[in-house]
Amino acid sequence: MTVTEMARRAKETSLRLQSLTEEQRVKALQALGSGLVKNSKIILDENAKDLAASSSLSKAMIDRLTLTEKSILGLKEMCDSIASQ
């Protein structure tokens, strides 16, 4: 998938999310957070592969792109926080 295709799909998804009810948005955010934790090993493995293939990036950029268990838990907490607002 190209960057242009990803951007198009993100825009389409954004428009669909705007039409959800509050309850549907809460459930979606909760499912997203749970999915992040449930699939954290896969996410971390794929992140490591991506970082290994990106040797041209600066150390600072690699630091920003590196995911950890802690950062994934932080993302889940953000999903939960937004869902509870």
matplotlib code that plots the C-alpha trace (Angstrom):
import matplotlib.pyplot as plt

x = [0.0, 1.4, 1.4, -1.2, -3.5, -3.0, -3.8, -7.0, -8.1, -7.4, -9.5, -12.4, -12.1, -12.1, -15.4, -16.9, -15.8, -17.6, -20.9, -20.6, -22.7, -21.0, -21.4, -19.9, -16.9, -16.3, -16.5, -14.1, -11.5, -11.8, -11.3, -8.4, -6.6, -7.3, -6.0, -2.8, -2.1, -3.2, -1.1, 1.9, 4.4, 3.5, 3.6, 7.0, 8.4, 7.3, 8.5, 12.0, 12.0, 11.0, 13.7, 16.4, 15.5, 15.7, 19.4, 19.4, 17.4, 19.0, 19.3, 16.8, 14.2, 14.8, 14.3, 11.0, 9.8, 10.9, 8.0, 8.2, 5.8, 5.6, 4.7, 2.1, 0.5, 0.6, -1.3, -3.9, -4.2, -4.8, -7.5, -9.1, -8.8, -10.4, -13.2, -14.1, -14.4]
y = [0.0, 3.4, 6.5, 8.0, 5.0, 5.0, 8.7, 8.2, 5.3, 7.3, 10.2, 7.7, 6.1, 9.5, 10.4, 7.1, 7.7, 11.1, 9.3, 6.9, 7.3, 8.2, 4.6, 3.2, 5.6, 4.5, 0.8, 1.4, 3.2, 0.5, -2.2, -0.3, -0.1, -3.8, -4.8, -2.9, -4.7, -8.1, -7.8, -6.0, -8.8, -8.7, -4.9, -4.8, -7.4, -5.5, -2.2, -3.8, -5.0, -1.6, 0.1, -2.4, -1.6, 2.2, 2.6, 6.0, 7.6, 9.7, 8.4, 10.9, 9.8, 6.1, 7.0, 8.6, 5.7, 2.9, 1.3, -0.5, -2.3, 0.9, 3.0, 0.6, 0.6, 4.4, 4.3, 2.0, 4.4, 7.3, 5.3, 4.6, 8.3, 9.6, 6.9, 8.1, 11.8]
z = [0.0, -0.9, 1.3, -0.9, -0.5, 3.3, 3.5, 1.4, 3.6, 6.8, 5.5, 4.6, 8.0, 9.7, 8.0, 9.1, 12.7, 12.7, 12.1, 15.1, 18.2, 21.5, 22.6, 19.4, 19.7, 23.3, 22.4, 19.4, 21.6, 24.3, 21.6, 20.1, 23.5, 24.3, 20.8, 21.3, 24.5, 23.2, 20.1, 21.7, 20.9, 17.2, 17.2, 19.0, 16.6, 13.5, 15.0, 15.5, 11.9, 10.6, 12.7, 11.5, 7.9, 8.5, 9.0, 7.3, 10.1, 12.8, 16.3, 17.5, 14.9, 15.8, 19.5, 18.6, 16.5, 18.9, 20.6, 24.0, 26.3, 28.3, 25.3, 24.2, 27.6, 27.5, 24.2, 25.8, 28.7, 26.2, 24.5, 27.8, 28.9, 25.7, 25.9, 29.5, 28.5]

ax = plt.figure().add_subplot(projection="3d")
ax.plot(x, y, z, "-o")
ax.set_aspect("equal")
plt.show()
